[in-house]
């Protein structure tokens, strides 16, 4: 019945013309043109479904006609047309307040002048499209299917663009709830670092850090935690976030003929500074901040060059009390942040003791060889 409908035929013809035009430009910018096409198709589908009486068979017929006309393009299945519509509706269905939050927080400089009197910012959709058209279709679907709000979704869009995340890494970060954890550590950065470095450094930290890739005892000590992180250093760096470059473990510094050992030392290529990481498997204590402050001062004096920014200290502990941490950091001049860590899949002690160690496995393999 739809194929005899003049309005539908005209509508389908306009879509075919648009698709042909996109095919010509695809060689220049494949992904952006494809995502832009999907947005336009979804927008037209939503509009037509509001005004026409074509019924539920509309998408089925449209999919069939488009696939017949463009057999080499795989994106016109009924399922993908439904996904386009859901994706489009996700971005336009947020209330005005939610749209303002997205525009202000992610594109503040561009949007702030457009938001007034509680009205939808005129450039909101332009700002959204500017971002989401830069990432692949699979990334777009993953983000909107896993995000509760536009603001959360735009957070992952921006992170994907900034860090060039693969879909696997994106899934890892979403499932690790990065949106809720990034920038949540307690720090003194606003007092000890100039802007904009203080904001950038603060956003670099997470709270809590999730070390679920470790297989260690529930009642582990600091050495076991450190060993586990170093054995899984690639996953550890992924959890720390983009920009961290590993320098050393138990990094030795000598002060006034006495030797001291930093748990983990990194260099952050975006912050242009050294990062001292201290691990504690017990709740935070004020004296931990003093020791970390000492290490940060020593690295500043011995390793930092004149062109580098001040060294940052990160204390990762089992748990913390907010007020205790704030008091401990308040009078310190060095930039220090305190976060917790979580291991939800730690092995019970009894089971851990029955498993072979890495050394056991290596010895067994050597014996067989």
Secondary structure, DSSP 4 states (H G I P E B T S, - for coil): -GGG-HHHHHHHHHHHHHHHHHHHHTTT-HHHHHHHHHHHHHHHHHHHHHH----TTHHHHHHHHHHHH-TT--TTSHHHHHHHHHHHHHHHHS-HHHHHHHHHHHSHHHHGGG--TT---TTHHHHHHHHHTTS-HHHHHHHHHH-SSHHHHHHHHHHHHHHT--HHHHHHHHHTTHHHHBT-SEE-HHHHS-TTHHHHHHHH-BSSEE-TT---BTT--HHHHHHHHHHTHHHHHHHH-TTEEEEEEEEEEEETTEEEEEEEEEEETTTTEEEEEEE-SSB--HHHHHHHHHHHHHHHHHT--TTSPPPEEEEEESB--HHHHHHHHHT--S-EEEEEEE-TTPBPHHHHHTSPPHHHHHHHHHHH-
